[in-house]
């Protein structure tokens, strides 16, 4: 399994529209990714470890169960996702793809 982390920096991004993201962008992600999507998590930045402002206003984790299906879906519809970004933020995200090699709960 792989996990895509999408990190929206806090700096110059105070107006991130979480309601738009939840109402419109998450359903679009689900529609595009279809069966390749295992789960999606959207988190609001709360604070840094020391109690100051968070580094990221939003952190999104997109868990991919079927990487081949993901690649096919994104090849066909990436532009739809990119076109929506300016509708909820002024700052492009930082993205990272990770291989999940261990997971669990306490």
C-alpha positions as CSV (number, residue, x, y, z in Angstrom):
1,X,0.0,0.0,0.0
2,X,1.1,3.6,-0.6
3,X,0.1,6.8,1.0
4,X,0.2,10.2,-0.6
5,X,0.7,13.1,1.8
6,X,-0.5,16.4,0.6
7,X,0.8,19.3,2.7
8,X,-0.6,22.8,2.5
9,X,1.8,25.3,4.2
10,X,0.3,27.7,6.7
11,X,2.3,30.6,5.5
12,X,0.2,32.9,3.2
13,X,-2.6,30.4,3.4
14,X,-4.9,31.6,6.2
15,X,-7.9,31.5,4.0
16,X,-7.8,27.8,3.2
17,X,-11.4,26.8,2.5
18,X,-11.9,23.6,4.5
19,X,-15.7,23.5,3.8
20,X,-15.1,23.6,0.0
21,X,-12.4,21.0,0.4
22,X,-14.8,18.7,2.3
23,X,-17.9,19.4,0.3
24,X,-16.4,19.3,-3.3
25,X,-12.7,18.4,-3.5
26,X,-12.9,15.2,-1.4
27,X,-15.8,13.8,-3.4
28,X,-13.9,14.6,-6.6
29,X,-10.9,12.7,-5.3
30,X,-13.1,9.7,-4.4
31,X,-14.7,9.8,-7.8
32,X,-11.5,10.0,-9.7
33,X,-9.6,7.4,-7.7
34,X,-12.5,4.9,-7.5
35,X,-11.4,1.4,-6.5
36,X,-7.8,2.4,-6.1
37,X,-8.6,4.5,-3.0
38,X,-8.4,2.8,0.4
39,X,-9.1,5.9,2.5
40,X,-8.6,9.6,2.7
41,X,-7.9,11.7,5.8
42,X,-8.1,15.5,6.0
43,X,-6.6,17.1,9.0
44,X,-6.6,20.8,10.1
45,X,-3.3,22.1,11.4
46,X,-3.8,22.8,15.2
47,X,-0.4,23.8,16.5
48,X,3.3,23.0,16.4
49,X,4.8,20.8,19.0
50,X,5.9,23.8,21.0
51,X,2.4,25.3,20.9
52,X,3.0,27.8,18.2
53,X,1.3,28.1,14.8
54,X,1.2,24.9,12.8
55,X,3.6,24.4,9.9
56,X,0.7,23.2,7.7
57,X,-2.8,24.5,7.6
58,X,-4.0,21.2,6.2
59,X,-2.5,17.7,5.8
60,X,-4.2,15.2,3.6
61,X,-3.4,11.5,3.6
62,X,-4.6,9.6,0.6
63,X,-4.2,5.8,1.1
64,X,-3.9,3.9,-2.2
65,X,-4.8,0.2,-2.2
66,X,-4.2,-0.4,-5.9
67,X,-1.3,1.7,-7.3
68,X,-1.8,0.6,-10.9
69,X,-5.4,1.7,-10.8
70,X,-4.4,4.9,-9.2
71,X,-1.9,5.7,-12.0
72,X,-4.5,5.0,-14.6
73,X,-7.1,7.2,-12.9
74,X,-4.6,10.0,-12.5
75,X,-3.3,9.8,-16.0
76,X,-6.9,10.4,-17.3
77,X,-8.1,13.1,-14.8
78,X,-5.2,14.9,-13.0
79,X,-6.1,18.2,-14.5
80,X,-9.5,18.2,-12.8
81,X,-7.9,18.1,-9.4
82,X,-5.3,20.8,-10.3
83,X,-8.0,23.1,-11.7
84,X,-9.8,23.1,-8.3
85,X,-6.8,24.1,-6.2
86,X,-7.2,27.8,-6.6
87,X,-10.8,27.5,-5.5
88,X,-9.8,26.6,-1.9
89,X,-6.3,27.8,-1.4
90,X,-3.7,30.3,-2.7
91,X,-0.7,28.0,-2.1
92,X,0.2,24.9,-4.0
93,X,0.8,21.9,-1.8
94,X,3.9,19.9,-1.1
95,X,3.4,16.3,-2.0
96,X,5.1,13.1,-1.0
97,X,4.4,9.4,-1.9
98,X,5.3,6.8,0.7
99,X,5.3,3.1,0.8
100,X,3.4,1.9,3.9
101,X,5.5,-0.8,5.5
102,X,4.0,-0.9,9.0
103,X,0.7,0.2,10.4
104,X,-1.5,-0.7,13.3
105,X,-3.3,0.6,16.4
106,X,-2.3,0.5,20.0
